[in-house]
Amino acid sequence: MRFDVLTLFPGILEGYLGQSLIKLAIERGLIDVKLHDIRDWAHGKHRVVDDRPFGGGPGMVLKVEPVVECVEAVRPMADEPGRLVMLTPQGRKLDQRIVEELAAERRLLLLCGRYEGFDERVREILEPDEISIGDYILGGGEVASLVIIDAVARLVPGVLGDELSNRQDSFSGSERLLEFAQYTRPREYRGHTVPEVLLGGNHEEISRWRDEQSRQRTREQRADLLREDKNDRAQ
Ligand code: JCZ
């Protein structure tokens, strides 16, 4: 799986990509992440990438030319044209179903904005798939693109050490239940003990206990997950 990230701040991504699971996946050749600085496609001596909005108003808008020309330059850098994803608060709200959909691609181009957002003609010309990571406002698309890379990469075969740990996580597949409570040593800490059932070794009993835990937690904390096709907890 190849990711191309188009951003004005590649440094924001570098640190994260150089750590832990993602770093290992890159080293193993399971995923490839290429960073592209949109400013490299800015015009003029001063390489200006933002400008004031027509019609007035606060803040600046990301100019159309550097964005369109950056995408057009990056596309031919691999065999596969890939799917262009633009991270904005206006997009389809990300959930595990969409993560699975993105993981089925061989290449993703992740377009990150800054300032007050993109010139509308970016959408008209490039027709990107617009995705939001949630209903809150970030300073730019970079953190959102990391969320996509992180969530998609762990679905790429071989990225997780234990393939089973994937299926059992919350929201994967059709079982929309929260994870059950987990414990490790010590058996007692500051008077808080591990439930007796987990220490007994009766695997059928443990399975039933965990399932009941999951259902109880989901009922108490995320009842919206028990209702169908709704990706919003506010109800
Ligand atoms: C550019 N502000 C790009 C995306 N889900 C979500 N929240 N906020 C964003 C986002 C905010 C931005 C830009 C300027 C994405």
py3Dmol code that shows the C-alpha trace and the ligand (Angstrom):
import py3Dmol

protein = """\
ATOM      1  CA  MET A   1       0.000   0.000   0.000  1.00  0.00           C
ATOM      2  CA  ARG A   2       1.395   3.394  -0.984  1.00  0.00           C
ATOM      3  CA  PHE A   3       0.472   6.697   0.656  1.00  0.00           C
ATOM      4  CA  ASP A   4       1.397  10.074  -0.846  1.00  0.00           C
ATOM      5  CA  VAL A   5       0.792  12.957   1.553  1.00  0.00           C
ATOM      6  CA  LEU A   6       0.508  16.451   0.070  1.00  0.00           C
ATOM      7  CA  THR A   7       1.071  19.061   2.764  1.00  0.00           C
ATOM      8  CA  LEU A   8       2.612  22.447   3.572  1.00  0.00           C
ATOM      9  CA  PHE A   9       4.108  20.902   6.727  1.00  0.00           C
ATOM     10  CA  PRO A  10       5.730  17.514   5.978  1.00  0.00           C
ATOM     11  CA  GLY A  11       7.638  17.818   9.276  1.00  0.00           C
ATOM     12  CA  ILE A  12       4.413  17.263  11.222  1.00  0.00           C
ATOM     13  CA  LEU A  13       4.167  13.738   9.760  1.00  0.00           C
ATOM     14  CA  GLU A  14       7.859  12.804   9.830  1.00  0.00           C
ATOM     15  CA  GLY A  15       8.044  12.276  13.594  1.00  0.00           C
ATOM     16  CA  TYR A  16       5.008  10.024  13.771  1.00  0.00           C
ATOM     17  CA  LEU A  17       5.962   7.950  10.730  1.00  0.00           C
ATOM     18  CA  GLY A  18       9.418   7.321  12.213  1.00  0.00           C
ATOM     19  CA  GLN A  19       7.971   5.527  15.251  1.00  0.00           C
ATOM     20  CA  SER A  20       6.705   2.100  16.268  1.00  0.00           C
ATOM     21  CA  LEU A  21       4.185   0.148  14.173  1.00  0.00           C
ATOM     22  CA  ILE A  22       4.239   2.448  11.139  1.00  0.00           C
ATOM     23  CA  LYS A  23       8.041   2.643  11.070  1.00  0.00           C
ATOM     24  CA  LEU A  24       8.261  -1.161  11.167  1.00  0.00           C
ATOM     25  CA  ALA A  25       5.667  -1.531   8.403  1.00  0.00           C
ATOM     26  CA  ILE A  26       7.662   0.865   6.207  1.00  0.00           C
ATOM     27  CA  GLU A  27      10.942  -0.947   6.959  1.00  0.00           C
ATOM     28  CA  ARG A  28       9.303  -4.279   6.072  1.00  0.00           C
ATOM     29  CA  GLY A  29       8.114  -2.817   2.760  1.00  0.00           C
ATOM     30  CA  LEU A  30       4.449  -3.460   3.638  1.00  0.00           C
ATOM     31  CA  ILE A  31       3.567   0.208   3.221  1.00  0.00           C
ATOM     32  CA  ASP A  32       5.339   3.136   1.607  1.00  0.00           C
ATOM     33  CA  VAL A  33       4.739   6.766   2.631  1.00  0.00           C
ATOM     34  CA  LYS A  34       5.999   9.638   0.482  1.00  0.00           C
ATOM     35  CA  LEU A  35       5.698  13.243   1.682  1.00  0.00           C
ATOM     36  CA  HIS A  36       5.315  16.130  -0.775  1.00  0.00           C
ATOM     37  CA  ASP A  37       5.612  19.825   0.126  1.00  0.00           C
ATOM     38  CA  ILE A  38       2.839  21.750  -1.670  1.00  0.00           C
ATOM     39  CA  ARG A  39       5.038  24.870  -1.512  1.00  0.00           C
ATOM     40  CA  ASP A  40       7.390  23.215  -4.037  1.00  0.00           C
ATOM     41  CA  TRP A  41       4.631  23.850  -6.620  1.00  0.00           C
ATOM     42  CA  ALA A  42       3.950  27.466  -5.626  1.00  0.00           C
ATOM     43  CA  HIS A  43       4.492  30.131  -8.275  1.00  0.00           C
ATOM     44  CA  GLY A  44       6.773  33.191  -8.178  1.00  0.00           C
ATOM     45  CA  LYS A  45       9.911  34.167  -6.343  1.00  0.00           C
ATOM     46  CA  HIS A  46       8.141  34.203  -2.971  1.00  0.00           C
ATOM     47  CA  ARG A  47       6.349  30.855  -3.403  1.00  0.00           C
ATOM     48  CA  VAL A  48       3.094  32.212  -1.987  1.00  0.00           C
ATOM     49  CA  VAL A  49       0.523  29.482  -1.195  1.00  0.00           C
ATOM     50  CA  ASP A  50      -2.243  31.523   0.485  1.00  0.00           C
ATOM     51  CA  ASP A  51      -4.283  34.608  -0.388  1.00  0.00           C
ATOM     52  CA  ARG A  52      -7.205  36.703   0.913  1.00  0.00           C
ATOM     53  CA  PRO A  53     -10.724  35.438   0.184  1.00  0.00           C
ATOM     54  CA  PHE A  54     -12.715  37.146  -2.611  1.00  0.00           C
ATOM     55  CA  GLY A  55     -15.734  38.814  -1.006  1.00  0.00           C
ATOM     56  CA  GLY A  56     -13.790  39.569   2.141  1.00  0.00           C
ATOM     57  CA  GLY A  57     -13.780  37.899   5.528  1.00  0.00           C
ATOM     58  CA  PRO A  58     -11.238  36.753   8.053  1.00  0.00           C
ATOM     59  CA  GLY A  59      -8.238  34.535   7.358  1.00  0.00           C
ATOM     60  CA  MET A  60      -6.567  33.271   4.233  1.00  0.00           C
ATOM     61  CA  VAL A  61      -7.431  30.651   1.599  1.00  0.00           C
ATOM     62  CA  LEU A  62      -5.050  28.002   0.200  1.00  0.00           C
ATOM     63  CA  LYS A  63      -4.445  28.945  -3.438  1.00  0.00           C
ATOM     64  CA  VAL A  64      -5.720  26.651  -6.206  1.00  0.00           C
ATOM     65  CA  GLU A  65      -2.630  26.499  -8.496  1.00  0.00           C
ATOM     66  CA  PRO A  66      -0.051  24.941  -6.106  1.00  0.00           C
ATOM     67  CA  VAL A  67      -2.573  22.334  -4.908  1.00  0.00           C
ATOM     68  CA  VAL A  68      -3.756  21.242  -8.380  1.00  0.00           C
ATOM     69  CA  GLU A  69      -0.226  21.230  -9.801  1.00  0.00           C
ATOM     70  CA  CYS A  70       1.149  19.302  -6.826  1.00  0.00           C
ATOM     71  CA  VAL A  71      -1.509  16.577  -7.280  1.00  0.00           C
ATOM     72  CA  GLU A  72      -0.828  16.465 -11.037  1.00  0.00           C
ATOM     73  CA  ALA A  73       2.911  16.079 -10.394  1.00  0.00           C
ATOM     74  CA  VAL A  74       2.585  13.437  -7.672  1.00  0.00           C
ATOM     75  CA  ARG A  75       0.028  11.219  -9.512  1.00  0.00           C
ATOM     76  CA  PRO A  76       2.540   9.906 -12.110  1.00  0.00           C
ATOM     77  CA  MET A  77       5.143   9.110  -9.433  1.00  0.00           C
ATOM     78  CA  ALA A  78       3.708   5.566  -9.172  1.00  0.00           C
ATOM     79  CA  ASP A  79       2.022   3.108 -11.592  1.00  0.00           C
ATOM     80  CA  GLU A  80      -1.339   3.290  -9.850  1.00  0.00           C
ATOM     81  CA  PRO A  81      -3.199   6.663 -10.133  1.00  0.00           C
ATOM     82  CA  GLY A  82      -4.614   6.044  -6.635  1.00  0.00           C
ATOM     83  CA  ARG A  83      -7.589   7.547  -4.856  1.00  0.00           C
ATOM     84  CA  LEU A  84      -7.367  11.246  -3.959  1.00  0.00           C
ATOM     85  CA  VAL A  85      -8.601  11.906  -0.418  1.00  0.00           C
ATOM     86  CA  MET A  86      -9.001  15.470   0.854  1.00  0.00           C
ATOM     87  CA  LEU A  87      -9.159  15.875   4.637  1.00  0.00           C
ATOM     88  CA  THR A  88     -11.750  18.513   5.590  1.00  0.00           C
ATOM     89  CA  PRO A  89     -14.516  19.029   8.172  1.00  0.00           C
ATOM     90  CA  GLN A  90     -17.008  18.952   5.252  1.00  0.00           C
ATOM     91  CA  GLY A  91     -16.305  15.346   4.244  1.00  0.00           C
ATOM     92  CA  ARG A  92     -17.963  11.979   4.967  1.00  0.00           C
ATOM     93  CA  LYS A  93     -17.277  11.210   8.593  1.00  0.00           C
ATOM     94  CA  LEU A  94     -14.617   8.509   9.012  1.00  0.00           C
ATOM     95  CA  ASP A  95     -15.579   5.204  10.587  1.00  0.00           C
ATOM     96  CA  GLN A  96     -14.143   1.670  10.427  1.00  0.00           C
ATOM     97  CA  ARG A  97     -16.302   0.861   7.373  1.00  0.00           C
ATOM     98  CA  ILE A  98     -14.657   3.731   5.441  1.00  0.00           C
ATOM     99  CA  VAL A  99     -11.220   2.689   6.751  1.00  0.00           C
ATOM    100  CA  GLU A 100     -11.859  -0.787   5.278  1.00  0.00           C
ATOM    101  CA  GLU A 101     -12.951   0.805   1.997  1.00  0.00           C
ATOM    102  CA  LEU A 102      -9.702   2.841   1.841  1.00  0.00           C
ATOM    103  CA  ALA A 103      -7.605  -0.210   2.772  1.00  0.00           C
ATOM    104  CA  ALA A 104      -8.914  -1.946  -0.371  1.00  0.00           C
ATOM    105  CA  GLU A 105      -7.032   0.628  -2.503  1.00  0.00           C
ATOM    106  CA  ARG A 106      -3.435   0.117  -3.589  1.00  0.00           C
ATOM    107  CA  ARG A 107      -2.567   3.810  -3.367  1.00  0.00           C
ATOM    108  CA  LEU A 108      -3.986   6.812  -1.488  1.00  0.00           C
ATOM    109  CA  LEU A 109      -3.127  10.469  -2.112  1.00  0.00           C
ATOM    110  CA  LEU A 110      -3.892  12.410   1.069  1.00  0.00           C
ATOM    111  CA  LEU A 111      -4.370  16.131   0.507  1.00  0.00           C
ATOM    112  CA  CYS A 112      -3.909  18.301   3.624  1.00  0.00           C
ATOM    113  CA  GLY A 113      -5.063  21.914   3.788  1.00  0.00           C
ATOM    114  CA  ARG A 114      -4.165  24.814   6.064  1.00  0.00           C
ATOM    115  CA  TYR A 115      -5.485  28.345   6.737  1.00  0.00           C
ATOM    116  CA  GLU A 116      -9.282  28.686   6.316  1.00  0.00           C
ATOM    117  CA  GLY A 117      -9.301  25.847   3.798  1.00  0.00           C
ATOM    118  CA  PHE A 118      -9.115  25.183   0.050  1.00  0.00           C
ATOM    119  CA  ASP A 119     -10.153  27.371  -2.890  1.00  0.00           C
ATOM    120  CA  GLU A 120     -13.425  25.715  -4.056  1.00  0.00           C
ATOM    121  CA  ARG A 121     -11.935  25.101  -7.521  1.00  0.00           C
ATOM    122  CA  VAL A 122      -9.693  22.401  -5.990  1.00  0.00           C
ATOM    123  CA  ARG A 123     -12.900  20.378  -5.530  1.00  0.00           C
ATOM    124  CA  GLU A 124     -14.247  21.251  -8.988  1.00  0.00           C
ATOM    125  CA  ILE A 125     -11.027  20.292 -10.776  1.00  0.00           C
ATOM    126  CA  LEU A 126      -9.754  17.304  -8.773  1.00  0.00           C
ATOM    127  CA  GLU A 127     -13.078  15.855  -7.525  1.00  0.00           C
ATOM    128  CA  PRO A 128     -11.459  14.359  -4.432  1.00  0.00           C
ATOM    129  CA  ASP A 129     -13.071  11.969  -1.999  1.00  0.00           C
ATOM    130  CA  GLU A 130     -13.655  14.330   0.939  1.00  0.00           C
ATOM    131  CA  ILE A 131     -13.275  12.824   4.419  1.00  0.00           C
ATOM    132  CA  SER A 132     -13.632  14.276   7.931  1.00  0.00           C
ATOM    133  CA  ILE A 133     -12.128  12.504  10.948  1.00  0.00           C
ATOM    134  CA  GLY A 134     -14.805  14.002  13.211  1.00  0.00           C
ATOM    135  CA  ASP A 135     -16.926  17.016  14.042  1.00  0.00           C
ATOM    136  CA  TYR A 136     -14.299  19.326  15.513  1.00  0.00           C
ATOM    137  CA  ILE A 137     -11.958  21.804  13.854  1.00  0.00           C
ATOM    138  CA  LEU A 138      -8.247  21.086  13.453  1.00  0.00           C
ATOM    139  CA  GLY A 139      -5.581  23.599  12.429  1.00  0.00           C
ATOM    140  CA  GLY A 140      -4.988  21.643   9.237  1.00  0.00           C
ATOM    141  CA  GLY A 141      -5.351  18.263   7.557  1.00  0.00           C
ATOM    142  CA  GLU A 142      -2.009  16.777   8.669  1.00  0.00           C
ATOM    143  CA  VAL A 143      -3.178  15.122  11.888  1.00  0.00           C
ATOM    144  CA  ALA A 144      -6.249  13.823  10.014  1.00  0.00           C
ATOM    145  CA  SER A 145      -3.997  12.269   7.345  1.00  0.00           C
ATOM    146  CA  LEU A 146      -1.999  10.519  10.087  1.00  0.00           C
ATOM    147  CA  VAL A 147      -5.257   9.138  11.483  1.00  0.00           C
ATOM    148  CA  ILE A 148      -6.060   7.699   8.031  1.00  0.00           C
ATOM    149  CA  ILE A 149      -2.574   6.224   7.560  1.00  0.00           C
ATOM    150  CA  ASP A 150      -2.588   4.702  11.032  1.00  0.00           C
ATOM    151  CA  ALA A 151      -6.066   3.163  10.744  1.00  0.00           C
ATOM    152  CA  VAL A 152      -5.560   1.904   7.161  1.00  0.00           C
ATOM    153  CA  ALA A 153      -2.016   0.558   7.691  1.00  0.00           C
ATOM    154  CA  ARG A 154      -3.121  -1.808  10.451  1.00  0.00           C
ATOM    155  CA  LEU A 155      -5.484  -3.469   7.967  1.00  0.00           C
ATOM    156  CA  VAL A 156      -2.661  -4.141   5.507  1.00  0.00           C
ATOM    157  CA  PRO A 157      -1.780  -7.862   5.745  1.00  0.00           C
ATOM    158  CA  GLY A 158       1.336  -8.432   7.864  1.00  0.00           C
ATOM    159  CA  VAL A 159       1.394  -5.008   9.554  1.00  0.00           C
ATOM    160  CA  LEU A 160      -0.050  -6.331  12.807  1.00  0.00           C
ATOM    161  CA  GLY A 161       2.035  -9.119  14.274  1.00  0.00           C
ATOM    162  CA  ASP A 162      -1.007 -11.145  15.285  1.00  0.00           C
ATOM    163  CA  GLU A 163      -3.714 -11.113  12.605  1.00  0.00           C
ATOM    164  CA  LEU A 164      -6.295 -12.217  15.175  1.00  0.00           C
ATOM    165  CA  SER A 165      -5.880  -9.121  17.375  1.00  0.00           C
ATOM    166  CA  ASN A 166      -7.271  -7.086  14.478  1.00  0.00           C
ATOM    167  CA  ARG A 167     -10.617  -8.866  14.080  1.00  0.00           C
ATOM    168  CA  GLN A 168     -11.242  -8.789  17.813  1.00  0.00           C
ATOM    169  CA  ASP A 169     -10.847  -5.007  18.144  1.00  0.00           C
ATOM    170  CA  SER A 170     -13.865  -2.763  18.555  1.00  0.00           C
ATOM    171  CA  PHE A 171     -15.866  -1.971  15.403  1.00  0.00           C
ATOM    172  CA  SER A 172     -14.115  -4.370  13.037  1.00  0.00           C
ATOM    173  CA  GLY A 173     -16.350  -6.362  10.765  1.00  0.00           C
ATOM    174  CA  SER A 174     -20.039  -6.278  11.642  1.00  0.00           C
ATOM    175  CA  GLU A 175     -19.786  -6.788  15.438  1.00  0.00           C
ATOM    176  CA  ARG A 176     -20.106  -3.264  16.727  1.00  0.00           C
ATOM    177  CA  LEU A 177     -19.237  -3.804  20.388  1.00  0.00           C
ATOM    178  CA  LEU A 178     -16.680  -2.136  22.634  1.00  0.00           C
ATOM    179  CA  GLU A 179     -13.702  -4.130  23.865  1.00  0.00           C
ATOM    180  CA  PHE A 180     -14.026  -6.003  27.160  1.00  0.00           C
ATOM    181  CA  ALA A 181     -11.924  -4.946  30.166  1.00  0.00           C
ATOM    182  CA  GLN A 182      -8.362  -6.304  30.157  1.00  0.00           C
ATOM    183  CA  TYR A 183      -5.889  -6.918  32.981  1.00  0.00           C
ATOM    184  CA  THR A 184      -2.289  -8.005  33.388  1.00  0.00           C
ATOM    185  CA  ARG A 185       0.027  -8.434  36.380  1.00  0.00           C
ATOM    186  CA  PRO A 186       0.020  -7.610  39.260  1.00  0.00           C
ATOM    187  CA  ARG A 187      -3.143  -9.388  40.464  1.00  0.00           C
ATOM    188  CA  GLU A 188      -3.706  -6.614  42.982  1.00  0.00           C
ATOM    189  CA  TYR A 189      -2.748  -2.920  42.792  1.00  0.00           C
ATOM    190  CA  ARG A 190      -3.731  -0.379  45.479  1.00  0.00           C
ATOM    191  CA  GLY A 191      -6.587  -2.619  46.522  1.00  0.00           C
ATOM    192  CA  HIS A 192      -7.893  -3.033  42.946  1.00  0.00           C
ATOM    193  CA  THR A 193      -8.018  -6.716  42.042  1.00  0.00           C
ATOM    194  CA  VAL A 194      -8.345  -8.685  38.821  1.00  0.00           C
ATOM    195  CA  PRO A 195     -11.772 -10.385  38.419  1.00  0.00           C
ATOM    196  CA  GLU A 196     -11.575 -13.947  39.768  1.00  0.00           C
ATOM    197  CA  VAL A 197     -12.991 -15.505  36.568  1.00  0.00           C
ATOM    198  CA  LEU A 198      -9.901 -14.433  34.547  1.00  0.00           C
ATOM    199  CA  LEU A 199      -7.557 -16.256  36.935  1.00  0.00           C
ATOM    200  CA  GLY A 200      -9.410 -19.581  36.831  1.00  0.00           C
ATOM    201  CA  GLY A 201      -8.495 -20.852  33.362  1.00  0.00           C
ATOM    202  CA  ASN A 202     -12.044 -21.874  32.435  1.00  0.00           C
ATOM    203  CA  HIS A 203     -11.964 -20.576  28.868  1.00  0.00           C
ATOM    204  CA  GLU A 204     -15.667 -21.011  28.192  1.00  0.00           C
ATOM    205  CA  GLU A 205     -16.501 -19.070  31.348  1.00  0.00           C
ATOM    206  CA  ILE A 206     -13.937 -16.368  30.445  1.00  0.00           C
ATOM    207  CA  SER A 207     -15.437 -16.046  26.961  1.00  0.00           C
ATOM    208  CA  ARG A 208     -18.955 -15.601  28.370  1.00  0.00           C
ATOM    209  CA  TRP A 209     -17.711 -13.045  30.945  1.00  0.00           C
ATOM    210  CA  ARG A 210     -15.897 -11.005  28.294  1.00  0.00           C
ATOM    211  CA  ASP A 211     -18.900 -11.037  25.980  1.00  0.00           C
ATOM    212  CA  GLU A 212     -21.171  -9.834  28.794  1.00  0.00           C
ATOM    213  CA  GLN A 213     -18.580  -7.122  29.668  1.00  0.00           C
ATOM    214  CA  SER A 214     -18.573  -5.933  26.057  1.00  0.00           C
ATOM    215  CA  ARG A 215     -22.356  -5.756  25.876  1.00  0.00           C
ATOM    216  CA  GLN A 216     -22.672  -3.999  29.238  1.00  0.00           C
ATOM    217  CA  ARG A 217     -19.980  -1.425  28.358  1.00  0.00           C
ATOM    218  CA  THR A 218     -21.522  -0.758  24.977  1.00  0.00           C
ATOM    219  CA  ARG A 219     -25.003  -0.314  26.507  1.00  0.00           C
ATOM    220  CA  GLU A 220     -23.645   2.072  29.170  1.00  0.00           C
ATOM    221  CA  GLN A 221     -21.142   4.091  27.129  1.00  0.00           C
ATOM    222  CA  ARG A 222     -22.094   3.824  23.434  1.00  0.00           C
ATOM    223  CA  ALA A 223     -25.721   2.717  23.093  1.00  0.00           C
ATOM    224  CA  ASP A 224     -25.697   4.293  19.602  1.00  0.00           C
ATOM    225  CA  LEU A 225     -23.483   1.405  18.404  1.00  0.00           C
ATOM    226  CA  LEU A 226     -26.254  -1.082  19.140  1.00  0.00           C
ATOM    227  CA  ARG A 227     -28.584   0.752  16.756  1.00  0.00           C
ATOM    228  CA  GLU A 228     -27.959   0.199  13.038  1.00  0.00           C
ATOM    229  CA  ASP A 229     -26.385   2.534  10.411  1.00  0.00           C
ATOM    230  CA  LYS A 230     -25.730   5.511  12.591  1.00  0.00           C
ATOM    231  CA  ASN A 231     -22.184   6.798  12.939  1.00  0.00           C
ATOM    232  CA  ASP A 232     -23.001   9.494  15.442  1.00  0.00           C
ATOM    233  CA  ARG A 233     -23.136   9.057  19.196  1.00  0.00           C
ATOM    234  CA  ALA A 234     -25.359  12.134  19.711  1.00  0.00           C
ATOM    235  CA  GLN A 235     -28.952  10.916  20.022  1.00  0.00           C
TER     236      GLN A 235
END
"""
ligand_1 = """\
15
JCZ
C -7.427 23.208 6.766
N -8.341 23.805 8.688
C -8.180 20.769 6.900
C -10.648 18.074 9.408
N -12.080 16.468 10.621
C -11.430 17.663 10.459
N -11.479 18.635 11.349
N -10.768 19.652 10.916
C -10.235 19.359 9.714
C -9.462 20.284 8.913
C -9.315 21.593 9.332
C -8.603 22.487 8.526
C -8.042 22.089 7.313
C -7.624 24.242 7.625
C -8.910 19.885 7.711
"""
view = py3Dmol.view(width=600, height=400)
view.addModel(protein, "pdb")
view.setStyle({"model": 0}, {"cartoon": {"style": "trace"}})
view.addModel(ligand_1, "xyz")
view.setStyle({"model": 1}, {"stick": {}})
view.zoomTo()
view.show()
